[in-house]
Structure formats: structure tokens, C-alpha cells
Amino acid sequence: MSLVRVSALDVKTPEELFVENEMETRLPCTFSSSEVISSLASVSWSVQPEGATTPISFFYYSQGNAYLGKDTPFKNRISWTGDLNKKDASVSIANVQFQDNGTYFCDVKNPPDVVAKPGEIRLRVGQRVIVSAVDVKTPEELFVENGTEARLPCTFSSSEVISSATSVSWSVQPEGATAPISFFYYSQGNAYLRKDTPFKNRISWTGDLNKKDASVSIANVQFQDNGTYFCDVKNPPDIVFMPVEIRLRVVQRGTSPH
């Protein structure tokens, strides 16, 4: 009997994968081999469900054909998404369920190269959260005379009913500054003002969340109030992907262009 030289395949998979239930997930598995990919190359996938003591083989790929174990919980949800010529042995699971939680093993053979140890992926299936965007509107620019009151208008639309979880945040990036500073927060009917802001007692809530109005007002506007103001509204599960901006320009009394 002749001996055949055997070397090890190097298989790579992520250690952990987080997926929302009812979504499709790809189980990535790539490998390197010192041998040319041949018709003898094959891929086996198995899973050890949470609480189980041994893995169950559920998928086998060889010579361009995919074979699915009949008694697996996946039924028609598994598909081959790899390419052996590109050294990719990945598969995908459609409509992921909580029962799919477990440890998945990717085993590749490319004789005479074999896997010394299959790649492992811990699949964690979580509750699906549908997030849509709040559409927020503000004027791009606002001219205000110093010493007067300025209302910073901010209105929004949301597909969700306004609830106790709805909140509004305002921040400002003063002229010459490199980052915005949060100065006002409104939630559950209460307004909170950051103590170390230059506004002190000059900020007041003038909005009405039930009317989808998130506006605030600044009394006795000063030249130092010049800057870019950001209005951020959250109405879970709706959120603002990017807060909207108002450029506040404080001018000398009697010189406002509007």
C-alpha cells in the first residue's frame, strides 16, 4: 500500500454571526489549499443546535451538486453561495428562525489536502427590528437681530404614533468650533438644559410633539449664538438618520435682511 502525502487546508470563518430572525444570512467560509481545486474537492456543513451534544450534517457539495439532508430543520432554506474555484465554501440560510441558533461547522476537502479542524461559526438569531426614518424639516438659514427672541423651527413626520419614548435633542456647533455641543433635551413633557451652555436660562421649549413640532426658542439672542444648530428627533422605532441643520446668523438691530 502506498502512502499519500496529506497536508492541511486552512479554513476561515467568522467566530460569531448576529442575524435578525426572518432575514437571510450567509455563513461565510473560505479556505486555502496548496493543491489545485479538482473534481474531488467537497464541502460539508453541519450544525450543533443549542443544547445538543453532537453536530448534525445538513449540507454536502461536490462536483457542482448540492445535497441537503432530508431530516434537517432547514428544508428548502439552504442554498450554495460559494465558488470552489475562488476557494469559497459559503452557504446561505433563508428566513432564519430562532431554532437555527447554534454552532455551524464548515469542513472542506481537496485531496490530498484535508481540513485538520473545520471552521466554526456561532450563529445568534435575534428579534427583527424594523426601523424607518423620521423626516425632519428646518429652514437652512435664519437671520435674527441681536437682543431679540429667535424661534428655531423644527417639524417632523413619522409613520409611528407619538409615544412616551419620543424625544428631541438640540445641539449647536458655534462658529469656529470643530464639533457640535448638545445643549437641550426634551422627553416625556420635560425639558433638560445642559448647565454649561452659553444659553443659561435663555432656551425654552416651544414645540408640541403631538403636532410633530420640535421647535425651541432662544431669548435675547447674542452675537456669540452664531453657529449651526442641529435638531434630532427620535420616535422609536422611527429614528432620524441625520439631524437637520439651521445656520443661525445674528445681525445688528435694524440690519436684518428679512
N, C-alpha and C positions, 0 to 999 in steps of 0.2 A: 504493500500500500504506500503510495507516495504522499508526502505532506505538502499542503498548500500554504504558502505564506499568508498570514492573516494580519491585517493592520486595522486600526480603529478609525471609524468615522467620527467626526466631531459634529455633534448636533447642537443647535442653539434654539432655545425657545425663551420667551419671557417667563419669569418666575411666577408672576401673578397677572391676572387679567380681570378687570372690572367691567361688567356689562349690564345694561338695563334689560329687564325682562321684556319679552315680546319683540326684541330687536334681533338683528342678525349679527353674529360675531365671527370673526376669522381667528382661528387658532394658528398663529404663525409658527412655522418650523422650517428652519434652513439647516443645511449641512455642508460639510466639506469632505472631499474624498480624494485620495491620491490616484484612484482608478478612474478610467473613462466610464461614463454612465452607459450601461449596457441594458439589454433586454432582461437581464437577471435582476436588475435593481427593483426593489419593492419597498413599500411603506406600510406600516401597521400602526393604527391608532387604538388605544384602549383607555378606559376611564375607571377610576375608583371613586364611586359616588361617596358623598359624605356619610360617614357611619359604617361604610362597608369595609371589609378586611382585605379583600383582594380585588384587583382590576378585572374588568370585563372587556374583551376585544370587541370593537364595534365597526371597524373600517379597515379594508385592505386594498391597496392599489398596486397593480402590476401589469406591465405590458400594455399600458394605455387603458386599462379597465379598472373600474372601481367596484368593490364588493362590500355590501353593507350587511352586518349581522342581522338576522331576522328578528331576534328576540331582544333587540336594544330598544330603549325608550325614544330613540331619535326618529324611527320610521323613515319618512321621506324628507327629514330636515337636514340631513348631512349632504354636503357636496364637496367635490375635489376642487380646490382652488390653487393647487401647486403646479409646478413645472419642473420635472426631474432634470431636464437639460439645464435649467437655471439653478439647480440644487435647492429647490423649494418643495417642501413636502406638506404644505399647509392644507387645512380643510376648513370649511365654514359650517356653522350651525345656524339654521334659520329659526325664527320665532323662539328664541331662548326662553326656557322655563326655569322656575326656581329649583325644580328637581334635577336640573342639569349641573347644579353646583357639585364640584368635586375636583379631583386631580387627574389631568389628562396626560397621557404618555405618547410621545412620538418616537417610533422605532424605525430606523432606515437601514436597509441592507443593500450594498453594492459590491457583490462578491468580486474579489476575495475580501474587500473591506466590510466590516460589520460594526455595529454600534456596541461599544463597551457598556454604555449606560444610556437608555432612552432619555430624551428631553422631557422635562415635566413642566406642566402649566397648572397653576391653581386657579380655577375659574370661580369667580364670585359673581353671582347674579343678584342685582339689587332692584328695588322698586323703580319702575319707569316714571320719570317726572317730565311732564310736558310744560315747557317754558316758552312763552311767547313774549313779544316785546311791547312795552308801553311806548306810545308815541307822544313825545313831549314837544311843545312848541313855545318858543320865546322870540322876542324881537332880536335881530342881530346886534343892534346898536341902540343906545338910549342916551340922549343928551339931557342933562339936568343942571339947573342953576345952583350954585353953591348956597347953602343956608336954607334951601327948600327941602320938601319931602319927595323922595323918589320911590315909586312903586316898581318893583321888578316883576313883570308879568310872567307867569309860567302856567300854562294849561296842558292838559294831557288827555289822552284817550286810552282805554284799556278794555279788553274783552272780558275781564273779570269784574265781579261785583266788588265795590269798595268795602273793605273789611277792617277789623281792628288791627290787622297785620300791615295795612298800608302805611307808608312813611315817606317823608320828604327830607332830603338833605340839600343844604346850600353850602357852597364853598366859593372862595374868591382867590384869584391869582393877581395880586397887586402889580401895578406897572413896575417892570424891572425885576420882579421875582421870577424864580425858575419853576416853582411848584405851587399848586393851589393849597389853601388853608381852609379846613372845614370850620364854619362859624355858626351854623344853625341846623337844628334837627327838630322835626315835628312828627309826633306819633301818638295815637290814641287820645287826641284832643289836647295834648300838652306840647308846649314849645320849649326847647332847650337851647340856650345860647352859650357858646364857649366863652369862658371868663376872660381869656387873654386876647380877645379880638379887639380891634380898634373901635368897634361899634358900641361897646358898653351897653347902654340902655336905649340905643337908637334903632334897634331892629324890632319889628313886630310882624306877627303872622296876619296876613290879610287875605288868605286863601280860604277855600271851602272844598274839602275833598269830595263831598257828595256832589258838588258841581264840577268836579275834576279841575279845580283851580289850586295851584300850589304856590301862589304868589306871596312875596314878603315886601315889606316897606322899610326904607331907611329914612329916619328923620334927620333934619339938619345936616344934609349932605356936605361933606368936606372934599377939598381937592385930593386929599390922601385916599379918598374912597375910589379914585380912578382905578380901573382894572377890568378883568374878565371874570364874570360871575357864572357859576355852574349850578343848574337845577337838576337834581337827580330824584326820580320818583320810583318807588317800589310798591307794587300791588300784587303780592305773591298769588299764583306763580308767575304773573307778568312782571318783568323787570325792564329797566332801561339799559340797553346795550352801551349807549354812550350818552352821558349827560349833555344837555344843550347849553349853549353859551350866550351870554349877553355881554356886550362890551359897553361898560358904563363910562361916559365922558362927562366929567363935571366941569362946567364953564362959569365964567364970571357972570354975576347977575346982569340981566339986560342984554346978554350977548348970545342967548340960546338960539340956534338956527331953526328951532321948531316952535 
